[in-house]
Amino acid sequence: MEKYIELVLSTLHEMGEDEDNEALVEAHEKTKLFGASGVLDSVGIVFLITELEEKISDDFDVDVTLADEKAMSQVTSPFRNVETLAKYIAQLVEE
Protein backbone atom coordinates (compact mmCIF):
# COMPACT_ATOMS: atom_id res chain seq x y z
CA MET A 1 0.00 0.00 0.00
CA GLU A 2 2.87 2.33 0.84
CA LYS A 3 4.19 2.24 -2.74
CA TYR A 4 0.84 3.47 -4.05
CA ILE A 5 0.65 6.28 -1.49
CA GLU A 6 4.19 7.29 -2.46
CA LEU A 7 3.20 7.22 -6.15
CA VAL A 8 0.28 9.61 -5.56
CA LEU A 9 2.29 11.87 -3.25
CA SER A 10 5.29 12.09 -5.59
CA THR A 11 2.97 13.00 -8.47
CA LEU A 12 1.27 15.68 -6.38
CA HIS A 13 4.64 17.03 -5.25
CA GLU A 14 5.84 17.25 -8.87
CA MET A 15 2.65 19.05 -9.85
CA GLY A 16 3.06 21.41 -6.90
CA GLU A 17 6.62 22.28 -7.85
CA ASP A 18 5.64 22.86 -11.49
CA GLU A 19 2.70 25.09 -10.50
CA ASP A 20 4.37 26.70 -7.47
CA ASN A 21 1.49 25.34 -5.35
CA GLU A 22 2.52 24.85 -1.72
CA ALA A 23 -0.58 22.78 -0.88
CA LEU A 24 0.44 20.15 -3.42
CA VAL A 25 4.10 20.20 -2.38
CA GLU A 26 3.07 19.59 1.25
CA ALA A 27 0.43 16.94 0.47
CA HIS A 28 0.17 13.92 2.79
CA GLU A 29 -2.03 10.81 3.11
CA LYS A 30 -5.08 12.69 4.37
CA THR A 31 -4.85 15.61 1.92
CA LYS A 32 -8.27 16.15 0.37
CA LEU A 33 -7.89 16.11 -3.41
CA PHE A 34 -11.18 17.32 -4.81
CA GLY A 35 -14.24 19.17 -3.61
CA ALA A 36 -14.89 22.17 -1.40
CA SER A 37 -11.59 22.10 0.48
CA GLY A 38 -9.60 20.01 -2.00
CA VAL A 39 -6.19 21.00 -3.34
CA LEU A 40 -7.15 20.37 -6.99
CA ASP A 41 -9.71 21.88 -9.33
CA SER A 42 -11.31 19.86 -12.15
CA VAL A 43 -8.39 20.46 -14.52
CA GLY A 44 -5.94 19.49 -11.79
CA ILE A 45 -7.73 16.22 -11.03
CA VAL A 46 -7.74 15.33 -14.75
CA PHE A 47 -4.02 16.07 -14.96
CA LEU A 48 -3.35 13.99 -11.82
CA ILE A 49 -5.31 11.05 -13.22
CA THR A 50 -3.46 11.24 -16.55
CA GLU A 51 -0.06 11.41 -14.86
CA LEU A 52 -0.90 8.53 -12.50
CA GLU A 53 -2.15 6.29 -15.32
CA GLU A 54 1.13 6.86 -17.19
CA LYS A 55 3.25 6.18 -14.10
CA ILE A 56 1.28 3.02 -13.23
CA SER A 57 1.84 1.75 -16.76
CA ASP A 58 5.57 2.52 -16.57
CA ASP A 59 6.20 1.38 -12.99
CA PHE A 60 3.89 -1.63 -12.72
CA ASP A 61 3.46 -2.61 -16.38
CA VAL A 62 -0.32 -2.48 -15.97
CA ASP A 63 -2.73 -0.32 -17.94
CA VAL A 64 -5.54 1.06 -15.78
CA THR A 65 -8.28 3.62 -16.19
CA LEU A 66 -8.75 5.55 -12.96
CA ALA A 67 -11.78 7.62 -13.96
CA ASP A 68 -14.36 5.15 -15.19
CA GLU A 69 -17.85 4.00 -14.30
CA LYS A 70 -16.48 1.77 -11.53
CA ALA A 71 -14.75 4.72 -9.85
CA MET A 72 -17.70 7.07 -10.24
CA SER A 73 -20.25 4.57 -8.91
CA GLN A 74 -18.52 3.95 -5.59
CA VAL A 75 -20.19 5.19 -2.42
CA THR A 76 -16.91 6.79 -1.33
CA SER A 77 -15.12 8.52 -4.18
CA PRO A 78 -11.61 7.19 -4.75
CA PHE A 79 -10.59 10.80 -5.42
CA ARG A 80 -11.57 12.02 -1.94
CA ASN A 81 -8.02 12.05 -0.58
CA VAL A 82 -4.55 10.65 -1.20
CA GLU A 83 -5.20 7.53 0.86
CA THR A 84 -8.49 6.59 -0.84
CA LEU A 85 -6.89 7.11 -4.26
CA ALA A 86 -3.90 4.95 -3.32
CA LYS A 87 -6.26 2.18 -2.12
CA TYR A 88 -8.19 2.35 -5.38
CA ILE A 89 -4.97 2.18 -7.41
CA ALA A 90 -3.82 -0.84 -5.37
CA GLN A 91 -7.14 -2.54 -6.04
CA LEU A 92 -6.88 -1.97 -9.81
CA VAL A 93 -3.22 -2.93 -10.12
CA GLU A 94 -3.58 -6.09 -8.05
CA GLU A 95 -6.71 -7.37 -9.85
Biopython code that builds the backbone (N, CA, C, O; Angstrom):
import numpy as np
from Bio.PDB.StructureBuilder import StructureBuilder

atoms = [
    (1, "MET", "N", (0.820, -1.201, 0.000)),
    (1, "MET", "CA", (0.000, 0.000, 0.000)),
    (1, "MET", "C", (0.864, 1.265, 0.000)),
    (1, "MET", "O", (0.525, 2.276, -0.614)),
    (2, "GLU", "N", (1.981, 1.170, 0.706)),
    (2, "GLU", "CA", (2.866, 2.328, 0.837)),
    (2, "GLU", "C", (3.387, 2.801, -0.517)),
    (2, "GLU", "O", (3.538, 4.002, -0.743)),
    (3, "LYS", "N", (3.663, 1.850, -1.421)),
    (3, "LYS", "CA", (4.192, 2.242, -2.737)),
    (3, "LYS", "C", (3.161, 3.028, -3.540)),
    (3, "LYS", "O", (3.522, 3.885, -4.346)),
    (4, "TYR", "N", (1.895, 2.742, -3.323)),
    (4, "TYR", "CA", (0.844, 3.473, -4.046)),
    (4, "TYR", "C", (0.636, 4.866, -3.447)),
    (4, "TYR", "O", (0.392, 5.831, -4.171)),
    (5, "ILE", "N", (0.735, 4.960, -2.133)),
    (5, "ILE", "CA", (0.654, 6.276, -1.489)),
    (5, "ILE", "C", (1.817, 7.146, -1.964)),
    (5, "ILE", "O", (1.639, 8.322, -2.282)),
    (6, "GLU", "N", (3.010, 6.548, -2.006)),
    (6, "GLU", "CA", (4.185, 7.291, -2.465)),
    (6, "GLU", "C", (4.034, 7.721, -3.926)),
    (6, "GLU", "O", (4.466, 8.812, -4.296)),
    (7, "LEU", "N", (3.432, 6.882, -4.746)),
    (7, "LEU", "CA", (3.196, 7.216, -6.150)),
    (7, "LEU", "C", (2.304, 8.454, -6.269)),
    (7, "LEU", "O", (2.609, 9.374, -7.028)),
    (8, "VAL", "N", (1.206, 8.471, -5.518)),
    (8, "VAL", "CA", (0.283, 9.605, -5.560)),
    (8, "VAL", "C", (0.965, 10.857, -5.001)),
    (8, "VAL", "O", (0.874, 11.934, -5.589)),
    (9, "LEU", "N", (1.646, 10.709, -3.867)),
    (9, "LEU", "CA", (2.293, 11.870, -3.255)),
    (9, "LEU", "C", (3.404, 12.436, -4.134)),
    (9, "LEU", "O", (3.529, 13.654, -4.257)),
    (10, "SER", "N", (4.199, 11.583, -4.738)),
    (10, "SER", "CA", (5.286, 12.090, -5.589)),
    (10, "SER", "C", (4.716, 12.822, -6.803)),
    (10, "SER", "O", (5.278, 13.824, -7.247)),
    (11, "THR", "N", (3.615, 12.330, -7.334)),
    (11, "THR", "CA", (2.973, 12.997, -8.468)),
    (11, "THR", "C", (2.422, 14.353, -8.047)),
    (11, "THR", "O", (2.588, 15.340, -8.764)),
    (12, "LEU", "N", (1.768, 14.407, -6.893)),
    (12, "LEU", "CA", (1.266, 15.685, -6.378)),
    (12, "LEU", "C", (2.405, 16.664, -6.110)),
    (12, "LEU", "O", (2.292, 17.853, -6.412)),
    (13, "HIS", "N", (3.495, 16.166, -5.547)),
    (13, "HIS", "CA", (4.638, 17.030, -5.252)),
    (13, "HIS", "C", (5.220, 17.605, -6.539)),
    (13, "HIS", "O", (5.557, 18.788, -6.594)),
    (14, "GLU", "N", (5.341, 16.777, -7.572)),
    (14, "GLU", "CA", (5.838, 17.253, -8.869)),
    (14, "GLU", "C", (4.910, 18.326, -9.436)),
    (14, "GLU", "O", (5.361, 19.361, -9.927)),
    (15, "MET", "N", (3.620, 18.063, -9.360)),
    (15, "MET", "CA", (2.652, 19.051, -9.847)),
    (15, "MET", "C", (2.784, 20.351, -9.063)),
    (15, "MET", "O", (2.747, 21.437, -9.640)),
    (16, "GLY", "N", (2.935, 20.238, -7.762)),
    (16, "GLY", "CA", (3.061, 21.410, -6.902)),
    (16, "GLY", "C", (4.292, 22.238, -7.226)),
    (16, "GLY", "O", (4.238, 23.468, -7.232)),
    (17, "GLU", "N", (5.398, 21.563, -7.493)),
    (17, "GLU", "CA", (6.623, 22.279, -7.852)),
    (17, "GLU", "C", (6.470, 22.969, -9.204)),
    (17, "GLU", "O", (6.900, 24.109, -9.379)),
    (18, "ASP", "N", (5.854, 22.272, -10.157)),
    (18, "ASP", "CA", (5.644, 22.860, -11.488)),
    (18, "ASP", "C", (4.724, 24.077, -11.438)),
    (18, "ASP", "O", (4.928, 25.047, -12.169)),
    (19, "GLU", "N", (3.712, 24.022, -10.575)),
    (19, "GLU", "CA", (2.704, 25.088, -10.497)),
    (19, "GLU", "C", (2.968, 26.074, -9.367)),
    (19, "GLU", "O", (2.192, 27.008, -9.163)),
    (20, "ASP", "N", (4.057, 25.873, -8.633)),
    (20, "ASP", "CA", (4.369, 26.696, -7.466)),
    (20, "ASP", "C", (3.176, 26.721, -6.506)),
    (20, "ASP", "O", (2.736, 27.780, -6.057)),
    (21, "ASN", "N", (2.668, 25.519, -6.206)),
    (21, "ASN", "CA", (1.493, 25.341, -5.354)),
    (21, "ASN", "C", (1.921, 24.633, -4.070)),
    (21, "ASN", "O", (2.141, 23.422, -4.067)),
    (22, "GLU", "N", (2.035, 25.381, -2.997)),
    (22, "GLU", "CA", (2.519, 24.855, -1.718)),
    (22, "GLU", "C", (1.632, 23.739, -1.172)),
    (22, "GLU", "O", (2.140, 22.806, -0.551)),
    (23, "ALA", "N", (0.332, 23.812, -1.387)),
    (23, "ALA", "CA", (-0.582, 22.781, -0.882)),
    (23, "ALA", "C", (-0.280, 21.422, -1.505)),
    (23, "ALA", "O", (-0.395, 20.396, -0.835)),
    (24, "LEU", "N", (0.098, 21.404, -2.759)),
    (24, "LEU", "CA", (0.445, 20.146, -3.424)),
    (24, "LEU", "C", (1.820, 19.652, -2.978)),
    (24, "LEU", "O", (2.022, 18.454, -2.783)),
    (25, "VAL", "N", (2.746, 20.564, -2.821)),
    (25, "VAL", "CA", (4.099, 20.196, -2.378)),
    (25, "VAL", "C", (4.048, 19.573, -0.989)),
    (25, "VAL", "O", (4.806, 18.648, -0.698)),
    (26, "GLU", "N", (3.167, 20.069, -0.135)),
    (26, "GLU", "CA", (3.072, 19.589, 1.248)),
    (26, "GLU", "C", (1.997, 18.512, 1.453)),
    (26, "GLU", "O", (1.636, 18.205, 2.589)),
    (27, "ALA", "N", (1.494, 17.948, 0.373)),
    (27, "ALA", "CA", (0.433, 16.941, 0.472)),
    (27, "ALA", "C", (0.900, 15.736, 1.302)),
    (27, "ALA", "O", (2.081, 15.390, 1.326)),
    (28, "HIS", "N", (-0.072, 15.112, 1.979)),
    (28, "HIS", "CA", (0.169, 13.920, 2.794)),
    (28, "HIS", "C", (-1.013, 12.976, 2.602)),
    (28, "HIS", "O", (-1.919, 13.272, 1.822)),
    (29, "GLU", "N", (-1.015, 11.852, 3.298)),
    (29, "GLU", "CA", (-2.032, 10.812, 3.106)),
    (29, "GLU", "C", (-3.465, 11.307, 3.233)),
    (29, "GLU", "O", (-4.345, 10.838, 2.511)),
    (30, "LYS", "N", (-3.708, 12.231, 4.122)),
    (30, "LYS", "CA", (-5.079, 12.693, 4.371)),
    (30, "LYS", "C", (-5.447, 13.949, 3.579)),
    (30, "LYS", "O", (-6.537, 14.492, 3.761)),
    (31, "THR", "N", (-4.564, 14.412, 2.714)),
    (31, "THR", "CA", (-4.851, 15.607, 1.920)),
    (31, "THR", "C", (-6.072, 15.364, 1.041)),
    (31, "THR", "O", (-6.116, 14.408, 0.267)),
    (32, "LYS", "N", (-7.056, 16.238, 1.171)),
    (32, "LYS", "CA", (-8.270, 16.150, 0.370)),
    (32, "LYS", "C", (-7.937, 16.626, -1.046)),
    (32, "LYS", "O", (-7.387, 17.712, -1.230)),
    (33, "LEU", "N", (-8.271, 15.809, -2.035)),
    (33, "LEU", "CA", (-7.892, 16.109, -3.414)),
    (33, "LEU", "C", (-8.893, 16.984, -4.145)),
    (33, "LEU", "O", (-8.509, 17.916, -4.851)),
    (34, "PHE", "N", (-10.179, 16.685, -3.979)),
    (34, "PHE", "CA", (-11.182, 17.320, -4.812)),
    (34, "PHE", "C", (-12.385, 17.694, -3.972)),
    (34, "PHE", "O", (-12.690, 17.018, -2.989)),
    (35, "GLY", "N", (-13.058, 18.738, -4.338)),
    (35, "GLY", "CA", (-14.244, 19.171, -3.609)),
    (35, "GLY", "C", (-14.024, 20.521, -2.965)),
    (35, "GLY", "O", (-13.099, 21.251, -3.319)),
    (36, "ALA", "N", (-14.876, 20.841, -2.022)),
    (36, "ALA", "CA", (-14.890, 22.166, -1.404)),
    (36, "ALA", "C", (-13.540, 22.586, -0.828)),
    (36, "ALA", "O", (-13.105, 23.715, -1.053)),
    (37, "SER", "N", (-12.884, 21.723, -0.106)),
    (37, "SER", "CA", (-11.591, 22.095, 0.483)),
    (37, "SER", "C", (-10.436, 21.295, -0.113)),
    (37, "SER", "O", (-9.389, 21.138, 0.514)),
    (38, "GLY", "N", (-10.640, 20.789, -1.336)),
    (38, "GLY", "CA", (-9.605, 20.011, -2.002)),
    (38, "GLY", "C", (-8.501, 20.881, -2.579)),
    (38, "GLY", "O", (-8.689, 22.078, -2.795)),
    (39, "VAL", "N", (-7.349, 20.271, -2.826)),
    (39, "VAL", "CA", (-6.190, 21.004, -3.343)),
    (39, "VAL", "C", (-6.178, 21.087, -4.870)),
    (39, "VAL", "O", (-5.346, 21.786, -5.448)),
    (40, "LEU", "N", (-7.106, 20.370, -5.528)),
    (40, "LEU", "CA", (-7.153, 20.366, -6.990)),
    (40, "LEU", "C", (-8.498, 20.839, -7.514)),
    (40, "LEU", "O", (-9.538, 20.559, -6.919)),
    (41, "ASP", "N", (-8.472, 21.557, -8.629)),
    (41, "ASP", "CA", (-9.708, 21.885, -9.328)),
    (41, "ASP", "C", (-9.959, 20.781, -10.362)),
    (41, "ASP", "O", (-9.218, 19.799, -10.396)),
    (42, "SER", "N", (-10.973, 20.922, -11.190)),
    (42, "SER", "CA", (-11.314, 19.865, -12.147)),
    (42, "SER", "C", (-10.195, 19.601, -13.148)),
    (42, "SER", "O", (-9.955, 18.450, -13.512)),
    (43, "VAL", "N", (-9.511, 20.643, -13.594)),
    (43, "VAL", "CA", (-8.392, 20.464, -14.524)),
    (43, "VAL", "C", (-7.242, 19.754, -13.804)),
    (43, "VAL", "O", (-6.585, 18.889, -14.383)),
    (44, "GLY", "N", (-7.005, 20.112, -12.568)),
    (44, "GLY", "CA", (-5.944, 19.486, -11.786)),
    (44, "GLY", "C", (-6.185, 18.010, -11.549)),
    (44, "GLY", "O", (-5.251, 17.211, -11.614)),
    (45, "ILE", "N", (-7.433, 17.636, -11.275)),
    (45, "ILE", "CA", (-7.732, 16.219, -11.029)),
    (45, "ILE", "C", (-7.558, 15.421, -12.318)),
    (45, "ILE", "O", (-7.085, 14.284, -12.282)),
    (46, "VAL", "N", (-7.938, 16.010, -13.463)),
    (46, "VAL", "CA", (-7.745, 15.334, -14.755)),
    (46, "VAL", "C", (-6.251, 15.143, -15.021)),
    (46, "VAL", "O", (-5.829, 14.074, -15.462)),
    (47, "PHE", "N", (-5.459, 16.171, -14.753)),
    (47, "PHE", "CA", (-4.018, 16.071, -14.958)),
    (47, "PHE", "C", (-3.416, 15.008, -14.036)),
    (47, "PHE", "O", (-2.582, 14.213, -14.469)),
    (48, "LEU", "N", (-3.836, 14.990, -12.765)),
    (48, "LEU", "CA", (-3.352, 13.988, -11.821)),
    (48, "LEU", "C", (-3.672, 12.582, -12.313)),
    (48, "LEU", "O", (-2.809, 11.705, -12.296)),
    (49, "ILE", "N", (-4.889, 12.369, -12.744)),
    (49, "ILE", "CA", (-5.308, 11.053, -13.224)),
    (49, "ILE", "C", (-4.459, 10.627, -14.418)),
    (49, "ILE", "O", (-3.994, 9.489, -14.480)),
    (50, "THR", "N", (-4.258, 11.536, -15.360)),
    (50, "THR", "CA", (-3.459, 11.236, -16.547)),
    (50, "THR", "C", (-2.029, 10.870, -16.170)),
    (50, "THR", "O", (-1.481, 9.883, -16.662)),
    (51, "GLU", "N", (-1.435, 11.667, -15.302)),
    (51, "GLU", "CA", (-0.062, 11.407, -14.861)),
    (51, "GLU", "C", (0.038, 10.062, -14.131)),
    (51, "GLU", "O", (0.976, 9.298, -14.359)),
    (52, "LEU", "N", (-0.926, 9.777, -13.257)),
    (52, "LEU", "CA", (-0.897, 8.526, -12.505)),
    (52, "LEU", "C", (-1.069, 7.315, -13.419)),
    (52, "LEU", "O", (-0.391, 6.303, -13.240)),
    (53, "GLU", "N", (-1.962, 7.409, -14.390)),
    (53, "GLU", "CA", (-2.151, 6.291, -15.321)),
    (53, "GLU", "C", (-0.859, 5.997, -16.079)),
    (53, "GLU", "O", (-0.512, 4.834, -16.285)),
    (54, "GLU", "N", (-0.150, 7.039, -16.493)),
    (54, "GLU", "CA", (1.129, 6.856, -17.192)),
    (54, "GLU", "C", (2.172, 6.224, -16.272)),
    (54, "GLU", "O", (2.881, 5.303, -16.678)),
    (55, "LYS", "N", (2.267, 6.711, -15.039)),
    (55, "LYS", "CA", (3.253, 6.177, -14.097)),
    (55, "LYS", "C", (2.941, 4.729, -13.714)),
    (55, "LYS", "O", (3.856, 3.919, -13.565)),
    (56, "ILE", "N", (1.668, 4.402, -13.554)),
    (56, "ILE", "CA", (1.282, 3.021, -13.227)),
    (56, "ILE", "C", (1.683, 2.102, -14.373)),
    (56, "ILE", "O", (2.197, 1.007, -14.143)),
    (57, "SER", "N", (1.451, 2.539, -15.592)),
    (57, "SER", "CA", (1.835, 1.753, -16.757)),
    (57, "SER", "C", (3.345, 1.540, -16.797)),
    (57, "SER", "O", (3.814, 0.429, -17.047)),
    (58, "ASP", "N", (4.104, 2.606, -16.548)),
    (58, "ASP", "CA", (5.570, 2.523, -16.570)),
    (58, "ASP", "C", (6.129, 1.712, -15.397)),
    (58, "ASP", "O", (6.992, 0.854, -15.584)),
    (59, "ASP", "N", (5.634, 1.987, -14.197)),
    (59, "ASP", "CA", (6.201, 1.381, -12.989)),
    (59, "ASP", "C", (5.724, -0.041, -12.722)),
    (59, "ASP", "O", (6.483, -0.866, -12.214)),
    (60, "PHE", "N", (4.467, -0.332, -13.064)),
    (60, "PHE", "CA", (3.893, -1.631, -12.715)),
    (60, "PHE", "C", (3.529, -2.468, -13.937)),
    (60, "PHE", "O", (3.050, -3.594, -13.804)),
    (61, "ASP", "N", (3.757, -1.918, -15.122)),
    (61, "ASP", "CA", (3.460, -2.605, -16.382)),
    (61, "ASP", "C", (2.005, -3.081, -16.440)),
    (61, "ASP", "O", (1.708, -4.188, -16.889)),
    (62, "VAL", "N", (1.108, -2.203, -15.971)),
    (62, "VAL", "CA", (-0.322, -2.479, -15.972)),
    (62, "VAL", "C", (-1.029, -1.242, -16.509)),
    (62, "VAL", "O", (-0.745, -0.123, -16.082)),
    (63, "ASP", "N", (-1.940, -1.445, -17.436)),
    (63, "ASP", "CA", (-2.733, -0.321, -17.942)),
    (63, "ASP", "C", (-4.048, -0.268, -17.177)),
    (63, "ASP", "O", (-4.808, -1.236, -17.160)),
    (64, "VAL", "N", (-4.308, 0.876, -16.540)),
    (64, "VAL", "CA", (-5.536, 1.064, -15.775)),
    (64, "VAL", "C", (-6.220, 2.353, -16.218)),
    (64, "VAL", "O", (-5.586, 3.262, -16.753)),
    (65, "THR", "N", (-7.512, 2.408, -15.983)),
    (65, "THR", "CA", (-8.284, 3.622, -16.188)),
    (65, "THR", "C", (-8.828, 4.013, -14.822)),
    (65, "THR", "O", (-9.662, 3.310, -14.250)),
    (66, "LEU", "N", (-8.351, 5.136, -14.305)),
    (66, "LEU", "CA", (-8.750, 5.546, -12.960)),
    (66, "LEU", "C", (-10.125, 6.196, -12.910)),
    (66, "LEU", "O", (-10.850, 6.033, -11.929)),
    (67, "ALA", "N", (-10.489, 6.919, -13.943)),
    (67, "ALA", "CA", (-11.784, 7.617, -13.955)),
    (67, "ALA", "C", (-12.726, 6.896, -14.905)),
    (67, "ALA", "O", (-12.832, 7.247, -16.080)),
    (68, "ASP", "N", (-13.396, 5.899, -14.390)),
    (68, "ASP", "CA", (-14.358, 5.155, -15.193)),
    (68, "ASP", "C", (-15.644, 4.966, -14.393)),
    (68, "ASP", "O", (-15.790, 5.497, -13.292)),
    (69, "GLU", "N", (-16.555, 4.217, -14.955)),
    (69, "GLU", "CA", (-17.848, 4.003, -14.298)),
    (69, "GLU", "C", (-17.679, 3.353, -12.928)),
    (69, "GLU", "O", (-18.404, 3.682, -11.989)),
    (70, "LYS", "N", (-16.728, 2.437, -12.813)),
    (70, "LYS", "CA", (-16.482, 1.770, -11.533)),
    (70, "LYS", "C", (-16.083, 2.788, -10.460)),
    (70, "LYS", "O", (-16.572, 2.731, -9.332)),
    (71, "ALA", "N", (-15.204, 3.705, -10.813)),
    (71, "ALA", "CA", (-14.751, 4.719, -9.855)),
    (71, "ALA", "C", (-15.884, 5.659, -9.483)),
    (71, "ALA", "O", (-16.058, 5.998, -8.312)),
    (72, "MET", "N", (-16.652, 6.078, -10.475)),
    (72, "MET", "CA", (-17.701, 7.070, -10.242)),
    (72, "MET", "C", (-18.915, 6.497, -9.507)),
    (72, "MET", "O", (-19.696, 7.246, -8.920)),
    (73, "SER", "N", (-19.074, 5.170, -9.539)),
    (73, "SER", "CA", (-20.248, 4.569, -8.912)),
    (73, "SER", "C", (-20.007, 4.159, -7.462)),
    (73, "SER", "O", (-20.926, 3.675, -6.802)),
    (74, "GLN", "N", (-18.812, 4.340, -6.967)),
    (74, "GLN", "CA", (-18.518, 3.947, -5.590)),
    (74, "GLN", "C", (-19.160, 4.917, -4.605)),
    (74, "GLN", "O", (-19.280, 6.113, -4.869)),
    (75, "VAL", "N", (-19.567, 4.373, -3.469)),
    (75, "VAL", "CA", (-20.187, 5.187, -2.419)),
    (75, "VAL", "C", (-19.201, 6.257, -1.944)),
    (75, "VAL", "O", (-19.568, 7.423, -1.797)),
    (76, "THR", "N", (-17.963, 5.861, -1.708)),
    (76, "THR", "CA", (-16.910, 6.792, -1.327)),
    (76, "THR", "C", (-16.018, 7.004, -2.537)),
    (76, "THR", "O", (-15.414, 6.056, -3.040)),
    (77, "SER", "N", (-15.931, 8.223, -3.002)),
    (77, "SER", "CA", (-15.125, 8.525, -4.178)),
    (77, "SER", "C", (-13.662, 8.170, -3.938)),
    (77, "SER", "O", (-13.104, 8.516, -2.898)),
    (78, "PRO", "N", (-13.035, 7.478, -4.898)),
    (78, "PRO", "CA", (-11.611, 7.187, -4.745)),
    (78, "PRO", "C", (-10.751, 8.449, -4.831)),
    (78, "PRO", "O", (-9.568, 8.413, -4.494)),
    (79, "PHE", "N", (-11.326, 9.545, -5.272)),
    (79, "PHE", "CA", (-10.588, 10.801, -5.418)),
    (79, "PHE", "C", (-10.772, 11.727, -4.214)),
    (79, "PHE", "O", (-10.413, 12.903, -4.274)),
    (80, "ARG", "N", (-11.321, 11.205, -3.138)),
    (80, "ARG", "CA", (-11.573, 12.017, -1.943)),
    (80, "ARG", "C", (-10.276, 12.537, -1.326)),
    (80, "ARG", "O", (-10.145, 13.727, -1.039)),
    (81, "ASN", "N", (-9.317, 11.625, -1.127)),
    (81, "ASN", "CA", (-8.022, 12.049, -0.575)),
    (81, "ASN", "C", (-6.922, 11.134, -1.093)),
    (81, "ASN", "O", (-7.190, 10.182, -1.825)),
    (82, "VAL", "N", (-5.705, 11.421, -0.718)),
    (82, "VAL", "CA", (-4.555, 10.646, -1.202)),
    (82, "VAL", "C", (-4.698, 9.177, -0.827)),
    (82, "VAL", "O", (-4.451, 8.301, -1.656)),
    (83, "GLU", "N", (-5.087, 8.901, 0.391)),
    (83, "GLU", "CA", (-5.198, 7.527, 0.863)),
    (83, "GLU", "C", (-6.263, 6.733, 0.099)),
    (83, "GLU", "O", (-6.017, 5.592, -0.292)),
    (84, "THR", "N", (-7.435, 7.321, -0.114)),
    (84, "THR", "CA", (-8.486, 6.593, -0.845)),
    (84, "THR", "C", (-8.076, 6.354, -2.291)),
    (84, "THR", "O", (-8.409, 5.315, -2.862)),
    (85, "LEU", "N", (-7.361, 7.298, -2.891)),
    (85, "LEU", "CA", (-6.892, 7.111, -4.262)),
    (85, "LEU", "C", (-5.833, 6.014, -4.318)),
    (85, "LEU", "O", (-5.846, 5.192, -5.235)),
    (86, "ALA", "N", (-4.926, 5.989, -3.360)),
    (86, "ALA", "CA", (-3.902, 4.947, -3.320)),
    (86, "ALA", "C", (-4.543, 3.560, -3.145)),
    (86, "ALA", "O", (-4.107, 2.596, -3.773)),
    (87, "LYS", "N", (-5.560, 3.458, -2.307)),
    (87, "LYS", "CA", (-6.261, 2.183, -2.117)),
    (87, "LYS", "C", (-6.931, 1.734, -3.406)),
    (87, "LYS", "O", (-6.913, 0.551, -3.747)),
    (88, "TYR", "N", (-7.524, 2.687, -4.122)),
    (88, "TYR", "CA", (-8.186, 2.355, -5.378)),
    (88, "TYR", "C", (-7.157, 1.902, -6.412)),
    (88, "TYR", "O", (-7.397, 0.940, -7.143)),
    (89, "ILE", "N", (-6.027, 2.578, -6.480)),
    (89, "ILE", "CA", (-4.966, 2.182, -7.413)),
    (89, "ILE", "C", (-4.479, 0.773, -7.070)),
    (89, "ILE", "O", (-4.300, -0.050, -7.968)),
    (90, "ALA", "N", (-4.265, 0.489, -5.797)),
    (90, "ALA", "CA", (-3.824, -0.837, -5.369)),
    (90, "ALA", "C", (-4.812, -1.904, -5.814)),
    (90, "ALA", "O", (-4.422, -2.968, -6.294)),
    (91, "GLN", "N", (-6.086, -1.609, -5.652)),
    (91, "GLN", "CA", (-7.143, -2.543, -6.040)),
    (91, "GLN", "C", (-7.077, -2.832, -7.545)),
    (91, "GLN", "O", (-7.168, -3.989, -7.956)),
    (92, "LEU", "N", (-6.921, -1.801, -8.359)),
    (92, "LEU", "CA", (-6.875, -1.966, -9.806)),
    (92, "LEU", "C", (-5.616, -2.696, -10.265)),
    (92, "LEU", "O", (-5.684, -3.583, -11.116)),
    (93, "VAL", "N", (-4.483, -2.329, -9.709)),
    (93, "VAL", "CA", (-3.219, -2.931, -10.119)),
    (93, "VAL", "C", (-3.150, -4.405, -9.715)),
    (93, "VAL", "O", (-2.604, -5.229, -10.449)),
    (94, "GLU", "N", (-3.700, -4.728, -8.562)),
    (94, "GLU", "CA", (-3.576, -6.088, -8.052)),
    (94, "GLU", "C", (-4.696, -7.016, -8.516)),
    (94, "GLU", "O", (-4.719, -8.187, -8.137)),
    (95, "GLU", "N", (-5.622, -6.513, -9.329)),
    (95, "GLU", "CA", (-6.706, -7.367, -9.853)),
    (95, "GLU", "C", (-6.189, -8.329, -10.894)),
    (95, "GLU", "O", (-6.958, -9.120, -11.440)),
]
sb = StructureBuilder()
sb.init_structure("model")
sb.init_model(0)
sb.init_chain("A")
sb.init_seg("    ")
for serial, (resi, resn, name, xyz) in enumerate(atoms, 1):
    if name == "N":
        sb.init_residue(resn, " ", resi, " ")
    sb.init_atom(name, np.array(xyz, "f"), 0.0, 1.0, " ", f" {name:<3s}", serial, name[0])
structure = sb.get_structure()
